[in-house]
Amino acid sequence: MKLETRFAEQQDLPEIKRQIDEYISPDYYTLEDLQEILRREGTLFYVMTDADREGIIVSYFYAYVAPLREALSDLHAAQPPEALRGWDPETPVGVYKTSSVLREYQQHGICTSFIRDVEPVMRDRGAKMILATAMRSPAGVVPMRHIFDTHGYRVISELIRPWHHLEIYCIYCRQVHCICDAVFYMKELADPENGGQI
């Protein structure tokens, strides 16, 4: 296994979509959505490949930097969590949006490496914090909990059925209108009370 990371390219999108369909939800993103994401300013869209297997894509990771107000809308937060109410809505923030790892490559620290390595890129792009929502299954399982806890993220709120309005089949709850909840995570890269410095 010789894993290498690079920016996603146009020719990667069909395989990324296939992984999204299998590991998140069929048609959570269309190919057109992925093309738009690839072109969008502020996007951090990566793939990890295995050079020992002719460069197959074993994982993708989609994140971005945007104003806080846009991030909250995209993360399905109807109201800003209490921890974010002191921040200007135009504050640049990083968002970890979606990722997946092929089943046979799971438990090798791939998602952990993305979370770790993308953080300084977001900081360099001006992000003052990083936000993420992690799915919590109806059984109460949060698959990303350990990774976020290990990297210094804190829970700032819970979102009740944030994807319920979408007509997509959820592979976790097996409902067309997802009944899973989400845990809202935050990691501050700057302090709004200290001039934007840690």
N, C-alpha and C positions, 0 to 999 in steps of 0.2 A: 504494500500500500504506500504510494507516494502521492501525498495530497498537496495540491497547489491551489492558491486563491487568486482570482483575478476579477476585474469588473465584468458584469454580465454584458453580453452582446446580443444583437438581433437574432442571430442563429441559435442562441440558447433558449429563446422564449418558448418554443413548443415543448421542450423537456421540462422547463420550469413549470409550465402550465400543467403538464402531466403529473408532476409531483404535487402541485397544489390540489388538483382534482383527487388524488389518492390520499393525501395526508391531511388536508384541511377540509375541503368541500368541493364537489363538482361545480365548476364554473363560478367559484368564488371570485376569480378574475378571468376575464376573457383575454384572448390574445391581443385584442385592441387595447384593453386596459393595461396590459403589460408593456405594450409598445409606448403608450403614453407615459407610464411610469419611467421607462428607460430614457425618455426625452426630457423629462421634467427637471427643472433646475432644483438643486438641493438633494437630489436622489442619491442614495448610497445603495447600489444594487450589485451584489457580488455572487459569484458561484465558486464552489470548491470542486475541483476535479481530481480524478485519480489517474496520474500519468502511467501507472502500471497496468491500467485497463483502457488504454487508448484515449485517455482524457475524458472519460464519461463524467457527467455532472452528478456528484454525490450529494450536493446540498446547494441551496441558494439562501440568501439573506437579504431582505429588503428593509431598509431604514431610510430616514430622510431628516433634513433640518428645515424647520418652518416656524412662522410665528406661533406663539402659544395658542392664540384663539383658533387657528386652523387645526392645530394638533388636537385640541380638545374636541372639536367637531368630528374629526376623523376617528378619534378614539371613542366616540359615542357617549361622551360625558355631557349630559344635558346642562349641568351646572358645574362650575369649577370646584374640585374638591377643596376643602378648607385650607390644606397646605399650599394651594396655588393662588389663593385670593390676594396675597400681597405682591404678586408679580404682575408687571405690565403685560397686557394682552399681546403686545408686539414683541415681547421677549423671544429671541430665537431659541428654540428647543430642539433637541434630537428626539426622534421617535423610532423605537424598534417596532416595526409593523408586522411582518410575517417571515417565516422561514420554515424549512423542512429539511430532513436528512433521510436519505434512503435507509430502509430498515436494517440492512446488513452493515451499515456504517454508524448506526446509533451506538451510544455508550462509548464513543471514542473522543469525547470532548470537543466535537466540531462546533456545536452551537455555543459552547462556553468560549471557544476561541474567537468566534465572531463578536460576542458581547464584549469581550476584553479588548479586541483589536480595533473595533470601530469607535470605541469611546474617545480616544485621542483625536481621531479624525473629526468627530463631531465638535470637540473642543476647539480644534483649529479652525473650524468653520463658524465659530462664534456661539455655539450652543451653551446656554447657561445651566441647563439641566437636561436629563434624558428621561423620557416617559415611555411607559409600555403597559399594555393590558395583557394579562395572562389568563387564558381560559381556565375556568373551574368547572369540572364536569358535574352532572347531577349527583354523583357519588362523593363530591367534595374534593376530588383530586385536582391539583394544579401542577401539571407536568413541568412547568418552568420554575417552580418555587425554589428549588435548591440552587439553580443557577443564579437567579436574581439575589437570593439571600447571600450567597457566597461573594458576589461582586458589589455589595454595599448598597443595594437598593432597599427602599422601605415601602411598605404598603401604606398608601394614603387614602384609599377608599375602596369600596366594592361597587361594582356595576351590576345591577340585576337585569339579566336577559338582554344585554346590549345588542345582540344580533337578531333578536326576535322579529324585527320588522323586515328582515331580508328573507326572500323566498329562496333559500338554499338548503340543501340537505346536509345536516351536521353529522359527521362520522362518529361523534362522541355520544350525543343524546339520541341520535337516529330520528330526529324530527326535521320536517321541512322548514318550520320556523323554530330556530334553535332556542332551547330552553336553558342552555348553559349560562352561568354567570361569569363574571370576570373580576380579577383582582387588579387594581390599578397600582402600578409601581412607579417610583420616582427616585432619581439619583441627582442630587444637586451638584453642579460643577461650579456654581458661583452663588454668592450670598447677596440677595437684593438689598439687605440692610448695610452692606459694606462696599458699596460702589461696584457691585458685580464681581467682587473678588472672593476667593475661598477664605 
